[in-house]
Amino acid sequence: MSETITWSERVNSQLERLLASAEFNKSRRLQKFLTYVVSKTLSGQDTIRSYNIAVEVFGKGAGFDPGDPYVRNIARHARRALDKYYLGTGKSDQIRIDVPAGNYIATFQTLSPANFQVQEPQCSRPPGQASDITRYSAANQSSGIGVRLWPIRATDESSPTIAIIPFKYHGASDDEEAVIGEVLANSVVTGLSRSPHFNVISRLSTSQLRNANCSLKEIADLLGTDYVMSGSYLCRNGKLRLMVELADCVSSEVIWADELSCVVDVLVQEQDDLTDELIYRTGESIISQEVKRAQIEPLDSLNMHTKLVAGIYNMHSEYDSGFNSAKTALKQILLSHPSHTTVNAQLAHWYILQLHRKGGWNNGVEEKKAVAQRYLDQALQADPRNSLALTVSGLVETQLNRNPEKGLDIYNRAEKYNPNEPLTYAYKAAVLSYKGQGYEAIKCANKALSLSPFDPQLNMFHTCAAAAYYSIDDYENAELHADKAFEINPQHTSNLRTLVAIQMDLGKTEQAQKSVQHLMKTDPLFTTSSYLSHSPNAAYRTGRQIADRLERAGVPYK
C-alpha cells in the first residue's frame, strides 16, 4: 500500500529544500524567519505580528518596539532570496513558498507539472503599459476634470519629485475602511520625506486628486512632479488588497506595479510591512529609473536631479567606469551651479571613496585629500549647517586625519542640524563601533537603514551595520549585512576586510580564504601593515582583531 503524503509534509519538504539552498544556507536568520512563518501558517494562524517574530524567533526582549524595522528588513531579504531561488535552482520545483508583502503569513502554490513556471505577481497592469491615468474619457475632455486645481512647482530641482495620490476605495463611501487610502498615502509621504533624495508633494495638495479623472500629464503640470503613485484597494473579511502603480511623468510608462495585501487591523494599529514595502519599492524604482535614464540619454540633456541621483548611485559602483562617471555627472552640475552645497559635498565624498578602491591608498593620497577638502570648503561656505557637508567633514577627520573623536563630534553636530540625514548615522555607527560602543552603533546603523532603505548609498549603510554588529561579537547579524553590502558592491575593500574577519570568527575558514583572494584581486598591494597604518580603527580592539583575522586568513603582513 502506497503511503499518502499530506499537504503539510509536501510543504515542509519544500521548506527543507529552500533552507539547504545557496540563497538561505548562509544565513541562520533567514532560515529561522522562514521556518517560523511556514510553521505558524500551517498551524492555521492567520495573523503573525512582527513583535512575535522578534521576541519568539530572535530573542528580542518584551520591550521590543513594533515600529522597529528589524523584522521587516529580514522579511524583505527573505522575499528576495525566495524570488532568486525560484528563478534559478528552484524553477522546476512543484511547490512555491512565498511571504507576500503586507503580512508575515506564508502562501503555498502548486506549480503546474507541465511547465513549472513561476507565476509573476499580479499587477494592475504590466510595467511599461500606459496607465489608466494617462487616458481620460471624452466626457472629461468636454466637461473638465471636475475640480479646481492650481499648479504647484517643486523648489528643489536637485531631487526628483513624487506625488502620492490617495488610493481609491472600492466600496461605500461611508465604510470605515474608506479612510485607509488617505492613511496609507500619508504614511508613504512621511516615509519618503525622510529621504534626502526626493521631493515629496504635500498630501494636502494631492488629496483633491483622489477621485479626479486627470491624465498623467495634467497631474505632472499641476503638481510639477516627475513621478506619480496611484492605485485602488478593497477590503473583505478584515483583509485589504491594494493594487498600486508608479508612473514616470516624462516617459508616461508605469515603472512599477504590484498587488499587495495585509490584515486591516495591523495596518491601522502599528507601522506595518505593507507601508514599508510601498516606501522601499517606490524609492528603489525611482532611483533605478533615474540611473537608467542617465545611462541611455546624453548627459547634457538630463535634468539636474537625474545627474545628481545617478552620480550618487554610481559613486558606489563596483565598476571603474561607473565610479568615474559619477564624478563627470557631478562636475557637470557644478558648471551651472558652482556653489551647490550637496554637489560639492558629494564630490568631496567621491575623492574619499576613491581611496577605498583598487590601490587607492598607495598613491596620491595627499592630493586626493586636498581636492576633497577644497570641494568640502565650498560646500560649507555655502551652507555651514548643511548636514551632508558636515558628515563628509567628519569623514575627512575620521579617515584621512585619523581622528575619530573629532569626527564623532562633527557627526553629532550634523545630527543636531538635521536628524534625517541617513549618511550621518551610517558613519557615526562606524566610529561608535571603533570605540566599542556597539549597541549605540547598531542603533545608528538601523536608523540609517530605516530613514532610507532604498538609498543609492545602501552599500555603505550595510557596511557600517556589519561593523557595528561585529563590534559586539554578533557575527551572524554582522555577516548578513556584510553579505548584503558585498552583493551590492563586491569591490568595496572596507566591507571585504570586515567580511573576512566575520567569516574567520564564525569558523568559516575556507570562505574567508576565498574572500581574501577576492580582496587581493581587488587591491593587490593590500597588506595588514598597510591596513594598520591607514585605518582609523587600528587604535581600537576591533581594528586589531580584524588585522589578526586578515593575516590568519592569508593576507600578507607586508
SEFITOR-568527 format. One record per residue (C-alpha): residue number from 1; residue in three letters; x, y, z. Coordinates in pm, whole numbers, plus 50000, padded with zeros to 5 digits. Example, Ala and Ser with C-alpha at 12.3 -4.5 7.8 and 13.67 -1.06 7.14 Angstrom:
{1,'Ala',{51230,49550,50780}};
{2,'Ser',{51367,49894,50714}};
This chain:
{1,'Met',{50000,50000,50000}};
{2,'Ser',{50143,50337,49900}};
{3,'Glu',{50188,50591,50176}};
{4,'Thr',{49980,50906,50143}};
{5,'Ile',{50181,51227,50171}};
{6,'Thr',{49991,51510,50336}};
{7,'Trp',{49995,51869,50212}};
{8,'Ser',{50185,51980,50523}};
{9,'Glu',{50453,51718,50458}};
{10,'Arg',{50491,51837,50100}};
{11,'Val',{50527,52197,50216}};
{12,'Asn',{50779,52102,50486}};
{13,'Ser',{50976,51903,50231}};
{14,'Gln',{50988,52212,50009}};
{15,'Leu',{51091,52420,50310}};
{16,'Glu',{51387,52188,50370}};
{17,'Arg',{51494,52233,50006}};
{18,'Leu',{51481,52609,50049}};
{19,'Leu',{51675,52609,50376}};
{20,'Ala',{51952,52400,50215}};
{21,'Ser',{51975,52623,49908}};
{22,'Ala',{52253,52874,49843}};
{23,'Glu',{52003,53155,49896}};
{24,'Phe',{51930,53051,50257}};
{25,'Asn',{52203,52823,50389}};
{26,'Lys',{52443,53109,50464}};
{27,'Ser',{52201,53294,50689}};
{28,'Arg',{52061,53141,51006}};
{29,'Arg',{51846,53450,51045}};
{30,'Leu',{51665,53396,50714}};
{31,'Gln',{51630,53024,50788}};
{32,'Lys',{51475,53090,51130}};
{33,'Phe',{51237,53351,50989}};
{34,'Leu',{51112,53130,50705}};
{35,'Thr',{51079,52823,50926}};
{36,'Tyr',{50872,53017,51179}};
{37,'Val',{50625,53176,50935}};
{38,'Val',{50574,52849,50744}};
{39,'Ser',{50515,52658,51069}};
{40,'Lys',{50268,52916,51202}};
{41,'Thr',{50081,52931,50871}};
{42,'Leu',{50050,52552,50850}};
{43,'Ser',{49913,52551,51205}};
{44,'Gly',{49624,52767,51089}};
{45,'Gln',{49737,53104,51224}};
{46,'Asp',{49605,53386,51005}};
{47,'Thr',{49790,53677,51166}};
{48,'Ile',{50158,53689,51253}};
{49,'Arg',{50293,54013,51400}};
{50,'Ser',{50646,54148,51380}};
{51,'Tyr',{50656,54170,51760}};
{52,'Asn',{50601,53796,51799}};
{53,'Ile',{50868,53715,51542}};
{54,'Ala',{51118,53946,51712}};
{55,'Val',{51053,53803,52060}};
{56,'Glu',{50989,53435,51984}};
{57,'Val',{51236,53382,51700}};
{58,'Phe',{51515,53632,51753}};
{59,'Gly',{51514,53663,52130}};
{60,'Lys',{51430,54031,52148}};
{61,'Gly',{51304,54144,52486}};
{62,'Ala',{50943,54208,52579}};
{63,'Gly',{51009,54580,52529}};
{64,'Phe',{51074,54538,52157}};
{65,'Asp',{50925,54829,51961}};
{66,'Pro',{50689,54700,51683}};
{67,'Gly',{50787,55007,51482}};
{68,'Asp',{51150,54890,51471}};
{69,'Pro',{51230,54779,51110}};
{70,'Tyr',{51434,54479,51231}};
{71,'Val',{51179,54212,51132}};
{72,'Arg',{51063,54395,50818}};
{73,'Asn',{51422,54408,50691}};
{74,'Ile',{51461,54033,50746}};
{75,'Ala',{51132,53972,50568}};
{76,'Arg',{51245,54179,50271}};
{77,'His',{51570,53981,50244}};
{78,'Ala',{51373,53657,50267}};
{79,'Arg',{51137,53762,49986}};
{80,'Arg',{51430,53846,49761}};
{81,'Ala',{51601,53519,49844}};
{82,'Leu',{51279,53333,49755}};
{83,'Asp',{51249,53518,49423}};
{84,'Lys',{51613,53441,49342}};
{85,'Tyr',{51570,53073,49430}};
{86,'Tyr',{51260,53022,49214}};
{87,'Leu',{51419,53200,48921}};
{88,'Gly',{51723,52973,48947}};
{89,'Thr',{51769,52633,49109}};
{90,'Gly',{51404,52611,49215}};
{91,'Lys',{51245,52693,48881}};
{92,'Ser',{51131,52329,48837}};
{93,'Asp',{51006,52277,49193}};
{94,'Gln',{50643,52173,49230}};
{95,'Ile',{50561,52396,49529}};
{96,'Arg',{50635,52764,49567}};
{97,'Ile',{50654,52919,49915}};
{98,'Asp',{50617,53296,49943}};
{99,'Val',{50573,53555,50218}};
{100,'Pro',{50379,53830,50039}};
{101,'Ala',{50448,54190,50133}};
{102,'Gly',{50197,54330,50376}};
{103,'Asn',{50199,54047,50631}};
{104,'Tyr',{50403,53754,50759}};
{105,'Ile',{50165,53476,50655}};
{106,'Ala',{50326,53230,50414}};
{107,'Thr',{50150,53125,50094}};
{108,'Phe',{50189,52790,49920}};
{109,'Gln',{50134,52750,49548}};
{110,'Thr',{50134,52429,49345}};
{111,'Leu',{50317,52493,49021}};
{112,'Ser',{50196,52332,48702}};
{113,'Pro',{50369,51997,48640}};
{114,'Ala',{50362,52077,48270}};
{115,'Asn',{50596,52369,48280}};
{116,'Phe',{50665,52456,48646}};
{117,'Gln',{50658,52822,48555}};
{118,'Val',{50694,53065,48841}};
{119,'Gln',{50396,53296,48832}};
{120,'Glu',{50467,53667,48835}};
{121,'Pro',{50288,53878,49097}};
{122,'Gln',{49952,54007,48980}};
{123,'Cys',{49965,54369,48876}};
{124,'Ser',{49704,54626,48795}};
{125,'Arg',{49871,54632,48454}};
{126,'Pro',{50211,54526,48315}};
{127,'Pro',{50501,54769,48376}};
{128,'Gly',{50564,54973,48062}};
{129,'Gln',{50198,54970,47951}};
{130,'Ala',{50016,55302,47956}};
{131,'Ser',{49822,55359,48277}};
{132,'Asp',{49452,55443,48300}};
{133,'Ile',{49567,55769,48449}};
{134,'Thr',{49727,55861,48115}};
{135,'Arg',{49389,55842,47939}};
{136,'Tyr',{49071,56027,48014}};
{137,'Ser',{48726,55997,47858}};
{138,'Ala',{48562,56220,47600}};
{139,'Ala',{48319,56336,47869}};
{140,'Asn',{48609,56455,48082}};
{141,'Gln',{48768,56626,47784}};
{142,'Ser',{48449,56823,47721}};
{143,'Ser',{48344,56895,48078}};
{144,'Gly',{48680,56945,48251}};
{145,'Ile',{48833,56743,48531}};
{146,'Gly',{48571,56837,48787}};
{147,'Val',{48791,57004,49048}};
{148,'Arg',{48972,57333,49057}};
{149,'Leu',{49349,57295,49085}};
{150,'Trp',{49640,57534,49085}};
{151,'Pro',{49988,57446,48955}};
{152,'Ile',{50247,57365,49221}};
{153,'Arg',{50617,57363,49146}};
{154,'Ala',{50888,57194,49345}};
{155,'Thr',{51150,57438,49468}};
{156,'Asp',{51446,57197,49475}};
{157,'Glu',{51542,57085,49127}};
{158,'Ser',{51829,56871,49256}};
{159,'Ser',{51593,56589,49362}};
{160,'Pro',{51318,56408,49167}};
{161,'Thr',{50967,56495,49281}};
{162,'Ile',{50693,56242,49353}};
{163,'Ala',{50321,56281,49417}};
{164,'Ile',{50134,56015,49614}};
{165,'Ile',{49766,56021,49513}};
{166,'Pro',{49547,55882,49796}};
{167,'Phe',{49429,55536,49696}};
{168,'Lys',{49070,55492,49574}};
{169,'Tyr',{48838,55270,49774}};
{170,'His',{48615,55015,49601}};
{171,'Gly',{48323,55027,49841}};
{172,'Ala',{48067,55253,50005}};
{173,'Ser',{48196,55599,50093}};
{174,'Asp',{48067,55572,50448}};
{175,'Asp',{48251,55246,50522}};
{176,'Glu',{48512,55266,50798}};
{177,'Glu',{48771,55137,50550}};
{178,'Ala',{48715,55435,50318}};
{179,'Val',{48977,55640,50507}};
{180,'Ile',{49252,55381,50467}};
{181,'Gly',{49355,55519,50127}};
{182,'Glu',{49433,55855,50288}};
{183,'Val',{49610,55691,50582}};
{184,'Leu',{49829,55478,50354}};
{185,'Ala',{49918,55772,50131}};
{186,'Asn',{50010,55983,50432}};
{187,'Ser',{50236,55705,50568}};
{188,'Val',{50416,55676,50232}};
{189,'Val',{50455,56055,50210}};
{190,'Thr',{50602,56060,50561}};
{191,'Gly',{50841,55772,50488}};
{192,'Leu',{50969,55909,50157}};
{193,'Ser',{51004,56259,50303}};
{194,'Arg',{51271,56131,50541}};
{195,'Ser',{51499,56056,50246}};
{196,'Pro',{51727,56337,50126}};
{197,'His',{51694,56209,49768}};
{198,'Phe',{51332,56305,49695}};
{199,'Asn',{51096,56598,49695}};
{200,'Val',{50753,56476,49808}};
{201,'Ile',{50440,56675,49726}};
{202,'Ser',{50232,56754,50035}};
{203,'Arg',{49930,56528,50092}};
{204,'Leu',{49717,56843,50121}};
{205,'Ser',{49792,56908,49754}};
{206,'Thr',{49727,56552,49635}};
{207,'Ser',{49410,56470,49835}};
{208,'Gln',{49191,56667,49596}};
{209,'Leu',{49307,56441,49312}};
{210,'Arg',{49187,56118,49474}};
{211,'Asn',{48869,56092,49269}};
{212,'Ala',{48961,56326,48983}};
{213,'Asn',{48997,56170,48638}};
{214,'Cys',{49316,56353,48547}};
{215,'Ser',{49568,56243,48289}};
{216,'Leu',{49926,56181,48396}};
{217,'Lys',{50033,56492,48202}};
{218,'Glu',{49772,56704,48385}};
{219,'Ile',{49896,56585,48722}};
{220,'Ala',{50257,56648,48621}};
{221,'Asp',{50173,57002,48507}};
{222,'Leu',{49956,57080,48808}};
{223,'Leu',{50192,56949,49073}};
{224,'Gly',{50527,56993,48899}};
{225,'Thr',{50606,56628,48970}};
{226,'Asp',{50828,56375,48795}};
{227,'Tyr',{50660,56060,48929}};
{228,'Val',{50306,55970,49040}};
{229,'Met',{50196,55683,49262}};
{230,'Ser',{49829,55589,49246}};
{231,'Gly',{49607,55287,49295}};
{232,'Ser',{49295,55142,49450}};
{233,'Tyr',{49200,54892,49719}};
{234,'Leu',{48919,54682,49854}};
{235,'Cys',{48855,54530,50197}};
{236,'Arg',{48694,54194,50261}};
{237,'Asn',{48678,53981,50574}};
{238,'Gly',{48921,54206,50758}};
{239,'Lys',{49185,54194,50484}};
{240,'Leu',{49296,54467,50247}};
{241,'Arg',{49404,54413,49886}};
{242,'Leu',{49587,54705,49725}};
{243,'Met',{49654,54748,49352}};
{244,'Val',{49929,55008,49312}};
{245,'Glu',{50135,55156,49029}};
{246,'Leu',{50414,55408,48994}};
{247,'Ala',{50431,55612,48673}};
{248,'Asp',{50713,55816,48519}};
{249,'Cys',{50569,56151,48403}};
{250,'Val',{50846,56201,48147}};
{251,'Ser',{50810,55871,47961}};
{252,'Ser',{50444,55809,48058}};
{253,'Glu',{50528,55449,48147}};
{254,'Val',{50442,55252,48457}};
{255,'Ile',{50779,55163,48608}};
{256,'Trp',{50640,54951,48891}};
{257,'Ala',{50304,54786,48955}};
{258,'Asp',{50200,54525,49207}};
{259,'Glu',{49917,54382,49413}};
{260,'Leu',{49980,54380,49789}};
{261,'Ser',{49772,54265,50084}};
{262,'Cys',{49761,54284,50461}};
{263,'Val',{49533,54249,50764}};
{264,'Val',{49343,54574,50819}};
{265,'Asp',{49390,54572,51198}};
{266,'Val',{49768,54556,51161}};
{267,'Leu',{49762,54840,50911}};
{268,'Val',{49583,55084,51140}};
{269,'Gln',{49747,54987,51469}};
{270,'Glu',{50121,54991,51403}};
{271,'Gln',{50391,55061,51148}};
{272,'Asp',{50321,54782,50903}};
{273,'Asp',{50500,54576,50645}};
{274,'Leu',{50279,54689,50358}};
{275,'Thr',{50365,55057,50408}};
{276,'Asp',{50731,54968,50445}};
{277,'Glu',{50720,54774,50118}};
{278,'Leu',{50547,55063,49937}};
{279,'Ile',{50815,55307,50054}};
{280,'Tyr',{51100,55071,49966}};
{281,'Arg',{50974,54971,49622}};
{282,'Thr',{50888,55330,49529}};
{283,'Gly',{51228,55465,49623}};
{284,'Glu',{51411,55175,49461}};
{285,'Ser',{51210,55208,49135}};
{286,'Ile',{51265,55584,49105}};
{287,'Ile',{51638,55559,49164}};
{288,'Ser',{51662,55273,48913}};
{289,'Gln',{51470,55477,48655}};
{290,'Glu',{51690,55784,48706}};
{291,'Val',{52008,55579,48672}};
{292,'Lys',{51873,55404,48360}};
{293,'Arg',{51786,55739,48204}};
{294,'Ala',{52136,55869,48275}};
{295,'Gln',{52284,55563,48100}};
{296,'Ile',{52091,55598,47775}};
{297,'Glu',{52049,55973,47729}};
{298,'Pro',{52319,56237,47660}};
{299,'Leu',{52445,56392,47984}};
{300,'Asp',{52381,56747,47857}};
{301,'Ser',{52012,56672,47807}};
{302,'Leu',{51943,56538,48156}};
{303,'Asn',{51764,56718,48437}};
{304,'Met',{51979,56821,48728}};
{305,'His',{51813,56572,48962}};
{306,'Thr',{51881,56283,48722}};
{307,'Lys',{52251,56372,48708}};
{308,'Leu',{52272,56400,49086}};
{309,'Val',{52088,56075,49165}};
{310,'Ala',{52289,55887,48902}};
{311,'Gly',{52610,56045,49030}};
{312,'Ile',{52545,55941,49390}};
{313,'Tyr',{52441,55591,49282}};
{314,'Asn',{52749,55538,49064}};
{315,'Met',{52984,55654,49340}};
{316,'His',{52923,55308,49486}};
{317,'Ser',{52954,55115,49161}};
{318,'Glu',{53177,54809,49154}};
{319,'Tyr',{53297,54913,48807}};
{320,'Asp',{53558,55185,48749}};
{321,'Ser',{53362,55317,48451}};
{322,'Gly',{53055,55369,48668}};
{323,'Phe',{53255,55521,48952}};
{324,'Asn',{53430,55766,48718}};
{325,'Ser',{53101,55860,48550}};
{326,'Ala',{52978,55978,48890}};
{327,'Lys',{53249,56245,48904}};
{328,'Thr',{53171,56350,48547}};
{329,'Ala',{52800,56394,48624}};
{330,'Leu',{52861,56586,48945}};
{331,'Lys',{53117,56816,48784}};
{332,'Gln',{52878,56897,48501}};
{333,'Ile',{52619,57012,48754}};
{334,'Leu',{52880,57248,48901}};
{335,'Leu',{52919,57419,48564}};
{336,'Ser',{52575,57576,48611}};
{337,'His',{52553,57555,48993}};
{338,'Pro',{52911,57615,49119}};
{339,'Ser',{52805,57682,49479}};
{340,'His',{52558,57394,49516}};
{341,'Thr',{52617,57253,49865}};
{342,'Thr',{52506,56895,49800}};
{343,'Val',{52702,56859,49478}};
{344,'Asn',{53024,56997,49629}};
{345,'Ala',{52982,56773,49934}};
{346,'Gln',{52924,56467,49716}};
{347,'Leu',{53233,56543,49508}};
{348,'Ala',{53438,56563,49828}};
{349,'His',{53283,56229,49923}};
{350,'Trp',{53381,56086,49583}};
{351,'Tyr',{53751,56163,49641}};
{352,'Ile',{53741,55998,49984}};
{353,'Leu',{53571,55687,49843}};
{354,'Gln',{53839,55673,49574}};
{355,'Leu',{54088,55583,49847}};
{356,'His',{53891,55265,49917}};
{357,'Arg',{53917,55142,49560}};
{358,'Lys',{54197,54945,49399}};
{359,'Gly',{54533,55088,49505}};
{360,'Gly',{54367,55398,49647}};
{361,'Trp',{54594,55429,49949}};
{362,'Asn',{54912,55356,49752}};
{363,'Asn',{54950,55681,49563}};
{364,'Gly',{54829,56041,49554}};
{365,'Val',{54671,56031,49900}};
{366,'Glu',{54762,56389,49990}};
{367,'Glu',{54645,56517,49651}};
{368,'Lys',{54307,56342,49685}};
{369,'Lys',{54275,56476,50038}};
{370,'Ala',{54345,56832,49919}};
{371,'Val',{54088,56812,49639}};
{372,'Ala',{53827,56665,49874}};
{373,'Gln',{53892,56945,50122}};
{374,'Arg',{53856,57209,49851}};
{375,'Tyr',{53512,57086,49750}};
{376,'Leu',{53416,57049,50114}};
{377,'Asp',{53519,57408,50191}};
{378,'Gln',{53298,57529,49904}};
{379,'Ala',{53003,57329,50039}};
{380,'Leu',{53040,57456,50395}};
{381,'Gln',{53096,57812,50279}};
{382,'Ala',{52761,57799,50100}};
{383,'Asp',{52584,57638,50399}};
{384,'Pro',{52780,57591,50725}};
{385,'Arg',{52495,57390,50879}};
{386,'Asn',{52438,57151,50591}};
{387,'Ser',{52425,56802,50746}};
{388,'Leu',{52565,56621,50441}};
{389,'Ala',{52864,56856,50414}};
{390,'Leu',{52927,56825,50788}};
{391,'Thr',{52904,56446,50761}};
{392,'Val',{53167,56440,50486}};
{393,'Ser',{53377,56676,50701}};
{394,'Gly',{53350,56423,50984}};
{395,'Leu',{53459,56153,50741}};
{396,'Val',{53770,56356,50650}};
{397,'Glu',{53861,56384,51017}};
{398,'Thr',{53792,56016,51082}};
{399,'Gln',{53950,55850,50781}};
{400,'Leu',{54203,56097,50643}};
{401,'Asn',{54319,56269,50960}};
{402,'Arg',{54264,55955,51171}};
{403,'Asn',{54086,56148,51441}};
{404,'Pro',{53764,55954,51514}};
{405,'Glu',{53689,56160,51826}};
{406,'Lys',{53675,56484,51629}};
{407,'Gly',{53484,56308,51353}};
{408,'Leu',{53224,56192,51608}};
{409,'Asp',{53182,56549,51736}};
{410,'Ile',{53111,56667,51382}};
{411,'Tyr',{52863,56382,51319}};
{412,'Asn',{52678,56481,51637}};
{413,'Arg',{52661,56840,51513}};
{414,'Ala',{52530,56724,51175}};
{415,'Glu',{52264,56513,51351}};
{416,'Lys',{52158,56816,51556}};
{417,'Tyr',{52107,57029,51245}};
{418,'Asn',{51926,56754,51052}};
{419,'Pro',{51810,56436,51230}};
{420,'Asn',{51704,56281,50898}};
{421,'Glu',{52035,56255,50707}};
{422,'Pro',{52097,55878,50681}};
{423,'Leu',{52466,55908,50588}};
{424,'Thr',{52532,56084,50920}};
{425,'Tyr',{52403,55784,51115}};
{426,'Ala',{52592,55535,50898}};
{427,'Tyr',{52930,55699,50950}};
{428,'Lys',{52853,55770,51315}};
{429,'Ala',{52783,55398,51355}};
{430,'Ala',{53129,55320,51217}};
{431,'Val',{53305,55544,51471}};
{432,'Leu',{53098,55412,51761}};
{433,'Ser',{53185,55056,51658}};
{434,'Tyr',{53557,55150,51667}};
{435,'Lys',{53517,55282,52020}};
{436,'Gly',{53344,54968,52144}};
{437,'Gln',{53003,55134,52179}};
{438,'Gly',{52846,54860,51971}};
{439,'Tyr',{52485,54886,52084}};
{440,'Glu',{52476,55259,52012}};
{441,'Ala',{52644,55186,51678}};
{442,'Ile',{52371,54934,51591}};
{443,'Lys',{52100,55190,51671}};
{444,'Cys',{52266,55439,51436}};
{445,'Ala',{52311,55183,51158}};
{446,'Asn',{51947,55077,51182}};
{447,'Lys',{51844,55444,51184}};
{448,'Ala',{52026,55497,50853}};
{449,'Leu',{51860,55190,50701}};
{450,'Ser',{51513,55290,50824}};
{451,'Leu',{51545,55651,50705}};
{452,'Ser',{51637,55550,50351}};
{453,'Pro',{51608,55173,50292}};
{454,'Phe',{51632,55223,49915}};
{455,'Asp',{51924,55466,49927}};
{456,'Pro',{52180,55470,49643}};
{457,'Gln',{52438,55457,49923}};
{458,'Leu',{52284,55141,50071}};
{459,'Asn',{52611,54952,50029}};
{460,'Met',{52772,55193,50276}};
{461,'Phe',{52487,55157,50525}};
{462,'His',{52520,54778,50529}};
{463,'Thr',{52900,54803,50558}};
{464,'Cys',{52867,55021,50868}};
{465,'Ala',{52594,54794,51010}};
{466,'Ala',{52823,54492,50966}};
{467,'Ala',{53099,54672,51158}};
{468,'Ala',{52852,54765,51433}};
{469,'Tyr',{52735,54407,51488}};
{470,'Tyr',{53093,54278,51465}};
{471,'Ser',{53198,54511,51747}};
{472,'Ile',{52962,54328,51990}};
{473,'Asp',{53065,53986,51857}};
{474,'Asp',{52725,53927,51692}};
{475,'Tyr',{52884,53759,51392}};
{476,'Glu',{52563,53619,51244}};
{477,'Asn',{52399,53959,51205}};
{478,'Ala',{52730,54110,51101}};
{479,'Glu',{52759,53850,50824}};
{480,'Leu',{52407,53923,50700}};
{481,'His',{52488,54292,50649}};
{482,'Ala',{52836,54227,50510}};
{483,'Asp',{52690,53980,50258}};
{484,'Lys',{52429,54236,50156}};
{485,'Ala',{52696,54504,50109}};
{486,'Phe',{52903,54257,49906}};
{487,'Glu',{52602,54177,49689}};
{488,'Ile',{52560,54548,49608}};
{489,'Asn',{52930,54620,49555}};
{490,'Pro',{53176,54327,49569}};
{491,'Gln',{53472,54561,49516}};
{492,'His',{53431,54769,49832}};
{493,'Thr',{53752,54689,50021}};
{494,'Ser',{53634,54818,50360}};
{495,'Asn',{53347,54571,50363}};
{496,'Leu',{53565,54290,50228}};
{497,'Arg',{53804,54330,50522}};
{498,'Thr',{53518,54308,50772}};
{499,'Leu',{53367,54012,50587}};
{500,'Val',{53693,53816,50611}};
{501,'Ala',{53711,53879,50986}};
{502,'Ile',{53348,53777,51035}};
{503,'Gln',{53395,53454,50842}};
{504,'Met',{53707,53367,51041}};
{505,'Asp',{53526,53425,51372}};
{506,'Leu',{53237,53208,51251}};
{507,'Gly',{53483,52927,51179}};
{508,'Lys',{53427,52955,50802}};
{509,'Thr',{53796,52946,50719}};
{510,'Glu',{53758,52828,50359}};
{511,'Gln',{53507,53103,50282}};
{512,'Ala',{53736,53358,50449}};
{513,'Gln',{54028,53243,50234}};
{514,'Lys',{53814,53283,49921}};
{515,'Ser',{53717,53631,50036}};
{516,'Val',{54087,53710,50085}};
{517,'Gln',{54156,53602,49728}};
{518,'His',{53883,53839,49612}};
{519,'Leu',{54021,54117,49834}};
{520,'Met',{54375,54072,49698}};
{521,'Lys',{54243,54070,49342}};
{522,'Thr',{54060,54394,49412}};
{523,'Asp',{54362,54551,49584}};
{524,'Pro',{54681,54353,49502}};
{525,'Leu',{54905,54572,49719}};
{526,'Phe',{54694,54537,50032}};
{527,'Thr',{54871,54415,50349}};
{528,'Thr',{54777,54402,50715}};
{529,'Ser',{55052,54651,50792}};
{530,'Ser',{54905,54897,50541}};
{531,'Tyr',{54564,54844,50700}};
{532,'Leu',{54705,54921,51045}};
{533,'Ser',{54878,55233,50916}};
{534,'His',{54573,55378,50735}};
{535,'Ser',{54265,55257,50922}};
{536,'Pro',{54126,55481,51199}};
{537,'Asn',{54007,55157,51360}};
{538,'Ala',{54363,55032,51412}};
{539,'Ala',{54396,55201,51751}};
{540,'Tyr',{54100,55008,51890}};
{541,'Arg',{54027,54645,51980}};
{542,'Thr',{53809,54570,51677}};
{543,'Gly',{54071,54708,51438}};
{544,'Arg',{54346,54492,51585}};
{545,'Gln',{54112,54193,51582}};
{546,'Ile',{54030,54247,51214}};
{547,'Ala',{54402,54277,51130}};
{548,'Asp',{54469,53949,51312}};
{549,'Arg',{54188,53767,51127}};
{550,'Leu',{54303,53906,50792}};
{551,'Glu',{54656,53776,50848}};
{552,'Arg',{54533,53435,50965}};
{553,'Ala',{54315,53410,50653}};
{554,'Gly',{54611,53470,50424}};
{555,'Val',{54666,53845,50384}};
{556,'Pro',{55042,53916,50391}};
{557,'Tyr',{55174,54137,50671}};
{558,'Lys',{55397,54333,50432}};
